[in-house]
Amino acid sequence: MISFHDLYERYAQDVSRFAYWLCGSAAEAEDITAETFFRAWINFDKIQTATVKAYLFTIARNLYLQ
């Protein structure tokens, strides 16, 4: 099982880049990234290692759409 720290270290840049691509604002992308990892942390036991990046991107996309 991957630790939350490892999850963040491995995927934070990708999520941040994706969020920036969605919104075009560095500040908003930072907020989306932080909220994405917060929500992932709350549901950490539900994350499957094989689909973790897609899961994080889905959270980020949904946050952007809200």
N, C-alpha and C positions, 0 to 999 in steps of 0.2 A: 504494500500500500504506500502511496506517495504521501509525503508530509505536505502540509499547507505551505510551508516555506519553500519547499522544492517546487511545488505547483506554481507559486508566484514567480520565483526566480526563472522558471522555464518558460512561462507563458505571458508574463506582464508586458514585455515589449511587443509581442504579436497582438495582444488585445488592445494595447494603446495605439498601435499603428492602424488597426482595423477601425477603432473608434474615431480616430482622426480622419480616416478616409470617409467614414460615414458623415461626420458633422463638419469637418473643415476648420474646427476651432481647437487649439491646443488645450485651452482651459476646460472646455466641455469634454474633450477626449480624456483628460486626466480624471474628471469627475466620473465619467462613465466607467473608466478602468477601475477606479477605487470601488465604486458601487458593484461592479461585476464581481470582484474578488470578495467583497463583503457577502454578497448573496451566495457565492460559491462556498464560502466558509460556513454559512448557516446550513447549507445542504451538503456539506462535505462528505457525509457518509453515503450519499446517493451517487456520487461521481464515479463513473466507470473509467478506468485508466485508458481504455481503447478509444473512447470518444470525448475525452476531456477538452480538447481544443475546440471541437464543434460545440460542446456544451457552453464553454466560456463565450464563444462568439455569438451564440444564440442569446445568452443573457445580455451581452453588450448591444446587440441589435435591438432587442426588445426595449432596453432602456432608452436607446436613441429614439425609437418610435413613440415612446411615451412622452 
